[in-house]
Amino acid sequence: MLQRFLPECSFTGRDRRKLQFAVVAAAAQHGGVDVDLLDEVGWWQSDDFWRYGAYAAVAYIRIAVDRAGLHAPEVCRGIAQRQSSWP
């Protein structure tokens, strides 16, 4: 996934583990799992969680673009529309 959808980024060691958690947490949350973020990310620097969450979002958007054959703005608009109607 990293080489194909985030080729401009290089992750090793703890950085790779942080990105892995962000990707899995996003998928789990989407699947209805209540992810315990504080337990996992308590040792991260405060800005790290948001940065790796953003990397995960970019990867998921690029995956959606690839699979659906759409353009990134279309996928982003679809996400925004769903979020605006989310309770």
Secondary structure in CASP SS format (residue, H / E / C, confidence):
PFRMAT SS
TARGET T0000
AUTHOR 0000-0000-0000
METHOD secondary structure of the structure
MODEL  1
M C 1.00
L H 1.00
Q H 1.00
R H 1.00
F H 1.00
L C 1.00
P C 1.00
E C 1.00
C C 1.00
S C 1.00
F C 1.00
T C 1.00
G H 1.00
R H 1.00
D H 1.00
R H 1.00
R H 1.00
K H 1.00
L H 1.00
Q H 1.00
F H 1.00
A H 1.00
V H 1.00
V H 1.00
A H 1.00
A H 1.00
A H 1.00
A H 1.00
Q H 1.00
H H 1.00
G C 1.00
G C 1.00
V C 1.00
D C 1.00
V C 1.00
D C 1.00
L H 1.00
L H 1.00
D H 1.00
E H 1.00
V H 1.00
G C 1.00
W C 1.00
W C 1.00
Q C 1.00
S H 1.00
D H 1.00
D H 1.00
F H 1.00
W H 1.00
R H 1.00
Y H 1.00
G H 1.00
A H 1.00
Y H 1.00
A H 1.00
A H 1.00
V H 1.00
A H 1.00
Y H 1.00
I H 1.00
R H 1.00
I H 1.00
A H 1.00
V H 1.00
D H 1.00
R H 1.00
A H 1.00
G C 1.00
L C 1.00
H C 1.00
A H 1.00
P H 1.00
E H 1.00
V H 1.00
C H 1.00
R H 1.00
G H 1.00
I H 1.00
A H 1.00
Q H 1.00
R H 1.00
Q H 1.00
S H 1.00
S C 1.00
W C 1.00
P C 1.00
END
